[in-house]
Amino acid sequence: MTNTQPGTGPLAGIRVVDLTRVMTGPYCTMMLGDLGADVIKIERPDLGDDTRHWGPPFIEGESSYFMSINRNKRSVELDLKSELGQEVLWKLIDRADVVVENFAPGVIDRLGFGHKDVLARNPGVIYASISGFGQTGPSRNRTAYDLIVNGMSGMASVTGFRDGPPVKFGPPIADIAAGMFTATAIIAALYERERDPEHTGQYLDTSMLGGQISMLTYLAEVYFNTGKVPLRNGNRHSIITPYDTFPTADGYVNIAVGNDAIWQRFCVAMGMIEAATDSRYTTNADRLANVETLYEAIHEAMGTMTTAEIVEKLDAAAVPCGPINTIGEILEDPQVADQELRVTVPHARLGEVEVAGFPYKFRKTPLEMRSGPPVLGEHTAEVLRELGYEV
């Protein structure tokens, strides 16, 4: 029922052996599959990826969690501890451009498929390992899940309100970021391989911790340059103001005044004529120094206005703003429909399922939803036949 023919995306013709499971690795390989690569997902017989069992919700036995990050892949059941399973995997690796794994450090080496063995046999492979903390160092053997790394990285320490506990991100940001960074590194390594006269591959070591440290950006710089530890500020920005979530008559509104010109437009739109010329608020530095009186003026100006009324006024004045939607509200938003961010894909058991669409569009090499998330072992016979086995 699924179309597994080569895609038309920019990575069409690239073959990926996917030895990952749970979130961070599958997110990476989904990105590669979305971009046109032929991703062959290796799964344990009868069990498959851990997330096939994560739920509810399940739809006729299929995990929604699994389906969210495993489209555009082919599922092959292989017992990597068996002689036949290892033989098949080597044949796949011989034909591969990319191998991605996210076992705990050292596990893949004990199975005989570590990067040194693979690159010795197929020097052109881009081999990527994703782990919680990296392949070396004192924390290399720590078990990593998103919640753990989110806390250890400092991310949770700056998320939430000052008088409340640390809070993790809603989505698993440590997992997803590591997957995205790994996909980016793989694409760069493929480009470098094309420039190499010998067309040799290389080994990539990426980690969830590394991704989170990279995403600290200006918060890390605050510590580097001042020695001060950034604190939780709720939704309030520590450097720009007003940049926060404000209460309205019927809910909340997000407002982001990113420069002094926007501040002037904000004041006019909200009827804050005196504030527009008040020397206490002329520059962002002034506004930060007088943030409490500034907020009093903003709350007074908002009065009994609803979120929709405020958004309408600020949109008309080109002031960045927006409501706080529920997941349901944004997925029903006409902008999501226009950008094809909610799409239907085929599924071997369910007929079809909905998934999030592509976050980017290619005009020359358009992306395709070639196949929906596979059922366990859906493509085992197909792939084995491609390798020359009689099935």
C-alpha positions as CSV (number, residue, x, y, z in Angstrom):
1,M,0.0,0.0,0.0
2,T,3.0,2.3,0.4
3,N,5.1,3.9,-2.3
4,T,8.8,3.1,-1.5
5,Q,10.2,4.2,-4.9
6,P,13.1,6.7,-4.8
7,G,12.0,10.2,-4.0
8,T,12.6,13.4,-5.9
9,G,14.0,15.4,-3.0
10,P,17.6,16.7,-2.8
11,L,18.8,13.5,-1.1
12,A,17.3,11.2,-3.7
13,G,19.7,8.3,-4.4
14,I,21.2,8.4,-0.9
15,R,20.9,5.2,1.0
16,V,20.7,5.2,4.8
17,V,20.9,2.3,7.2
18,D,19.0,3.3,10.3
19,L,20.0,1.6,13.5
20,T,18.2,4.0,15.8
21,R,15.2,3.9,18.0
22,V,13.1,6.1,20.3
23,M,13.2,9.8,19.4
24,T,16.5,11.5,18.6
25,G,17.8,9.0,16.0
26,P,14.4,8.4,14.3
27,Y,13.9,12.2,14.1
28,C,17.2,12.5,12.3
29,T,16.6,9.7,9.9
30,M,13.0,11.0,9.2
31,M,14.5,14.3,8.2
32,L,16.9,12.4,5.8
33,G,13.9,10.3,4.4
34,D,11.8,13.5,4.0
35,L,14.6,15.0,1.9
36,G,14.5,12.0,-0.4
37,A,16.9,9.4,1.0
38,D,16.0,5.7,1.1
39,V,16.0,5.0,4.8
40,I,16.0,1.4,5.8
41,K,15.0,1.1,9.5
42,I,16.5,-2.0,11.2
43,E,14.2,-3.3,14.0
44,R,14.3,-6.1,16.5
45,P,12.1,-9.1,15.5
46,D,8.7,-9.0,17.2
47,L,9.5,-6.0,19.3
48,G,10.8,-3.3,17.0
49,D,11.5,0.3,18.1
50,D,10.8,0.9,21.7
51,T,8.2,3.6,20.8
52,R,6.0,1.1,19.0
53,H,4.9,0.2,22.6
54,W,4.6,3.8,23.9
55,G,1.1,4.9,24.6
56,P,-1.8,5.3,24.7
57,P,-2.9,6.5,22.3
58,F,-2.8,3.5,20.1
59,I,-4.8,3.2,16.9
60,E,-5.6,-0.4,16.3
61,G,-2.4,-1.4,18.0
62,E,-0.2,1.3,16.3
63,S,1.5,3.8,18.5
64,S,0.8,7.5,17.7
65,Y,4.2,8.3,19.2
66,F,6.0,6.0,16.7
67,M,4.0,7.2,13.8
68,S,4.9,10.8,14.4
69,I,8.7,10.3,13.6
70,N,9.0,7.3,11.3
71,R,7.4,8.2,7.9
72,N,9.4,7.9,4.7
73,K,11.3,4.8,6.0
74,R,11.3,1.1,5.2
75,S,11.1,-1.3,8.2
76,V,13.2,-4.5,8.2
77,E,13.2,-7.0,11.1
78,L,16.8,-8.3,11.7
79,D,18.3,-10.2,14.7
80,L,21.7,-8.6,14.8
81,K,22.9,-11.3,17.2
82,S,22.3,-14.0,14.6
83,E,24.7,-15.0,11.8
84,L,22.1,-14.4,9.1
85,G,21.0,-11.0,10.6
86,Q,24.6,-9.8,10.6
87,E,25.2,-11.0,7.0
88,V,22.1,-9.1,5.8
89,L,23.2,-6.0,7.7
90,W,26.7,-6.1,6.2
91,K,25.1,-6.3,2.7
92,L,23.0,-3.3,3.5
93,I,26.1,-1.4,4.8
94,D,28.1,-2.3,1.6
95,R,25.4,-0.4,-0.4
96,A,24.9,2.4,2.1
97,D,25.9,6.1,2.0
98,V,25.0,6.7,5.6
99,V,24.8,4.7,8.8
100,V,23.1,6.2,11.9
101,E,23.1,4.6,15.3
102,N,22.1,5.7,18.8
103,F,23.0,2.8,21.0
104,A,24.7,3.5,24.3
105,P,28.5,4.1,23.7
106,G,30.3,0.8,23.1
107,V,27.2,-1.4,22.4
108,I,27.4,-1.2,18.6
109,D,31.1,-2.0,18.8
110,R,30.4,-5.2,20.7
111,L,27.9,-6.1,18.0
112,G,30.7,-5.8,15.4
113,F,29.3,-2.8,13.6
114,G,31.1,0.1,15.1
115,H,32.4,3.0,13.0
116,K,35.9,1.6,12.7
117,D,34.7,-1.8,11.4
118,V,32.2,-0.2,9.0
119,L,34.6,2.4,7.6
120,A,37.3,-0.2,7.1
121,R,34.8,-2.2,5.0
122,N,33.1,0.7,3.2
123,P,35.3,3.8,3.4
124,G,32.7,5.9,1.6
125,V,30.2,5.7,4.5
126,I,29.1,8.7,6.6
127,Y,28.8,7.0,10.0
128,A,26.9,9.0,12.7
129,S,26.6,8.1,16.3
130,I,24.1,9.9,18.5
131,S,24.4,9.6,22.3
132,G,23.3,11.4,25.4
133,F,26.7,12.9,26.3
134,G,29.1,11.9,23.6
135,Q,31.4,8.9,23.0
136,T,34.1,10.0,25.5
137,G,34.3,11.8,28.8
138,P,33.2,11.1,32.4
139,S,29.4,11.1,31.5
140,R,29.6,8.9,28.4
141,N,28.0,5.9,30.1
142,R,25.1,7.8,31.7
143,T,21.7,6.7,30.5
144,A,20.1,9.6,28.6
145,Y,16.5,10.5,28.1
146,D,15.2,13.9,27.1
147,L,14.1,14.8,30.6
148,I,17.5,13.9,32.0
149,V,19.6,15.9,29.5
150,N,17.1,18.8,29.6
151,G,17.8,19.1,33.3
152,M,21.5,18.5,33.2
153,S,22.2,20.9,30.4
154,G,20.8,24.0,32.3
155,M,17.8,24.3,30.0
156,A,15.3,23.5,32.7
157,S,17.0,25.9,35.1
158,V,15.9,28.8,32.9
159,T,12.5,27.5,32.0
160,G,9.6,28.3,34.2
161,F,8.8,31.1,36.6
162,R,11.2,32.5,39.2
163,D,9.1,31.3,42.2
164,G,8.3,27.9,40.7
165,P,10.2,24.7,40.0
166,P,12.4,24.1,36.9
167,V,10.3,23.1,33.9
168,K,11.1,21.0,30.9
169,F,10.1,22.0,27.4
170,G,6.8,20.6,26.2
171,P,8.2,18.7,23.2
172,P,11.4,16.6,23.8
173,I,13.7,19.4,22.7
174,A,17.0,17.6,23.7
175,D,16.0,14.6,21.6
176,I,14.8,16.6,18.6
177,A,17.7,19.1,18.6
178,A,20.2,16.3,18.6
179,G,18.4,14.6,15.7
180,M,18.3,17.9,13.7
181,F,22.0,18.7,14.4
182,T,23.0,15.2,13.3
183,A,21.0,15.4,10.1
184,T,22.7,18.7,9.4
185,A,26.1,17.2,10.0
186,I,25.3,14.2,7.8
187,I,24.3,16.4,4.9
188,A,27.5,18.5,5.3
189,A,29.6,15.3,5.4
190,L,27.9,14.1,2.2
191,Y,28.8,17.4,0.5
192,E,32.4,17.1,1.8
193,R,32.6,13.6,0.4
194,E,31.7,14.8,-3.0
195,R,34.5,17.3,-2.9
196,D,37.0,14.6,-1.7
197,P,38.9,13.1,-4.7
198,E,38.8,9.7,-2.9
199,H,35.1,10.1,-1.9
200,T,35.8,8.9,1.5
201,G,33.3,9.2,4.3
202,Q,33.9,10.0,8.0
203,Y,32.7,9.4,11.5
204,L,30.3,11.9,13.2
205,D,29.9,12.0,17.0
206,T,26.9,14.0,18.1
207,S,25.2,14.3,21.5
208,M,22.0,15.5,23.1
209,L,24.1,17.5,25.6
210,G,26.0,19.1,22.8
211,G,22.8,20.2,21.1
212,Q,21.4,21.7,24.3
213,I,24.6,23.6,25.1
214,S,24.6,25.0,21.6
215,M,21.0,26.2,22.0
216,L,21.8,28.1,25.2
217,T,23.2,30.8,22.9
218,Y,23.1,34.2,24.6
219,L,22.4,32.6,28.0
220,A,25.8,30.9,27.8
221,E,27.4,34.2,26.7
222,V,25.9,36.0,29.8
223,Y,27.7,33.5,32.0
224,F,30.9,33.5,29.9
225,N,31.1,37.3,30.0
226,T,29.8,38.2,33.4
227,G,30.1,35.1,35.5
228,K,26.4,35.5,36.5
229,V,24.1,32.5,36.3
230,P,20.9,33.2,34.3
231,L,17.7,32.6,36.2
232,R,14.2,31.7,35.3
233,N,12.1,34.6,34.1
234,G,8.9,32.9,33.1
235,N,7.9,34.2,29.7
236,R,9.7,37.5,30.2
237,H,12.9,38.0,28.2
238,S,16.0,38.8,30.3
239,I,17.4,41.3,27.7
240,I,14.5,42.7,25.7
241,T,11.4,44.4,27.1
242,P,8.4,44.4,26.7
243,Y,8.8,40.8,25.5
244,D,6.4,38.7,27.5
245,T,3.0,37.0,28.0
246,F,0.4,39.5,29.2
247,P,-3.0,38.8,30.7
248,T,-6.1,39.9,28.7
249,A,-9.8,40.0,29.5
250,D,-10.2,36.5,28.2
251,G,-6.8,34.9,28.3
252,Y,-3.3,35.8,27.4
253,V,-1.4,37.5,24.6
254,N,2.3,37.3,23.6
255,I,3.9,40.6,22.7
256,A,7.5,41.0,21.4
257,V,8.8,44.6,21.2
258,G,12.2,43.9,19.6
259,N,13.5,47.4,19.1
260,D,12.8,51.1,19.8
261,A,10.8,51.7,16.5
262,I,8.5,48.8,17.4
263,W,8.1,50.4,20.9
264,Q,6.9,53.6,19.4
265,R,4.3,51.7,17.2
266,F,3.2,49.7,20.2
267,C,2.6,52.9,22.3
268,V,0.5,54.4,19.5
269,A,-1.5,51.3,18.9
270,M,-2.2,50.8,22.6
271,G,-3.0,54.5,23.2
272,M,0.1,54.9,25.5
273,I,0.9,58.4,24.2
274,E,2.6,59.6,27.4
275,A,4.8,56.4,27.6
276,A,6.0,57.0,24.0
277,T,7.7,60.2,25.1
278,D,8.6,59.2,28.7
279,S,12.4,59.3,29.1
280,R,12.2,56.2,31.3
281,Y,11.2,54.1,28.3
282,T,13.1,55.7,25.4
283,T,15.5,52.8,24.8
284,N,15.5,49.1,25.6
285,A,18.0,49.7,28.4
286,D,15.8,52.4,29.8
287,R,12.8,50.1,29.7
288,L,14.7,47.3,31.4
289,A,15.8,49.7,34.2
290,N,12.1,50.7,34.7
291,V,10.4,47.5,33.9
292,E,8.0,47.5,36.9
293,T,6.4,50.9,36.1
294,L,6.5,49.9,32.4
295,Y,4.4,46.9,33.1
296,E,2.0,48.9,35.1
297,A,1.4,51.2,32.2
298,I,0.9,48.3,29.8
299,H,-1.6,46.6,32.1
300,E,-3.5,49.8,32.5
301,A,-3.6,50.4,28.7
302,M,-4.9,46.9,28.0
303,G,-7.7,47.4,30.5
304,T,-10.5,45.0,29.6
305,M,-9.5,44.3,26.0
306,T,-9.7,40.7,24.8
307,T,-6.8,38.8,23.2
308,A,-8.4,39.2,19.8
309,E,-8.9,42.9,20.2
310,I,-5.2,43.4,21.2
311,V,-3.9,41.2,18.4
312,E,-6.0,43.2,15.9
313,K,-4.6,46.5,17.1
314,L,-1.0,45.3,17.2
315,D,-1.2,43.5,13.9
316,A,-2.4,46.7,12.2
317,A,0.6,48.5,13.7
318,A,3.1,45.8,12.7
319,V,3.9,45.0,16.3
320,P,4.9,41.3,16.8
321,C,2.2,39.6,18.8
322,G,0.0,36.5,18.9
323,P,-2.4,34.4,21.0
324,I,-1.4,31.3,22.9
325,N,-3.1,28.5,20.9
326,T,-3.8,25.0,22.0
327,I,-2.4,22.2,19.8
328,G,-5.9,21.7,18.5
329,E,-6.3,25.4,17.6
330,I,-3.1,25.7,15.7
331,L,-3.6,22.4,13.8
332,E,-7.0,23.8,12.6
333,D,-5.5,27.2,11.7
334,P,-5.9,28.1,8.0
335,Q,-2.2,29.1,7.8
336,V,-1.3,25.4,8.7
337,A,-3.6,24.2,5.9
338,D,-2.1,26.7,3.4
339,Q,1.5,25.6,4.2
340,E,0.5,21.9,4.1
341,L,1.8,21.4,7.7
342,R,-0.9,18.8,8.3
343,V,-1.0,16.0,5.7
344,T,-2.4,12.5,5.2
345,V,-0.1,9.6,4.3
346,P,-0.8,5.9,3.5
347,H,-0.5,3.3,6.2
348,A,-0.4,-0.5,5.6
349,R,-2.7,-1.3,8.5
350,L,-4.8,1.8,9.1
351,G,-5.3,2.9,5.5
352,E,-4.1,6.4,6.2
353,V,-2.9,8.5,9.0
354,E,-2.3,12.2,9.6
355,V,1.2,13.5,10.3
356,A,2.9,16.9,10.5
357,G,4.0,18.2,7.1
358,F,7.4,19.4,5.9
359,P,8.7,22.6,7.5
360,Y,10.4,23.6,4.3
361,K,9.7,23.6,0.6
362,F,12.0,22.9,-2.4
363,R,11.0,24.4,-5.7
364,K,13.5,22.5,-7.9
365,T,13.5,19.2,-6.0
366,P,10.1,19.0,-4.3
367,L,9.7,16.7,-1.3
368,E,7.3,13.8,-1.2
369,M,5.4,11.8,1.4
370,R,6.5,8.6,-0.3
371,S,5.3,6.4,2.5
372,G,3.7,6.5,5.9
373,P,5.1,5.1,9.1
374,P,5.8,1.4,8.4
375,V,4.3,-1.5,10.4
376,L,7.0,-3.7,12.0
377,G,8.9,-5.6,9.3
378,E,6.7,-4.3,6.5
379,H,9.5,-4.1,4.0
380,T,11.7,-7.1,5.1
381,A,10.9,-9.3,2.1
382,E,11.2,-6.4,-0.3
383,V,14.6,-5.4,1.0
384,L,15.9,-9.0,1.1
385,R,14.9,-9.5,-2.5
386,E,16.8,-6.3,-3.4
387,L,19.9,-7.9,-1.8
388,G,19.5,-11.0,-3.8
389,Y,17.8,-13.3,-1.3
390,E,14.9,-15.5,-2.4
391,V,11.9,-14.7,-0.2
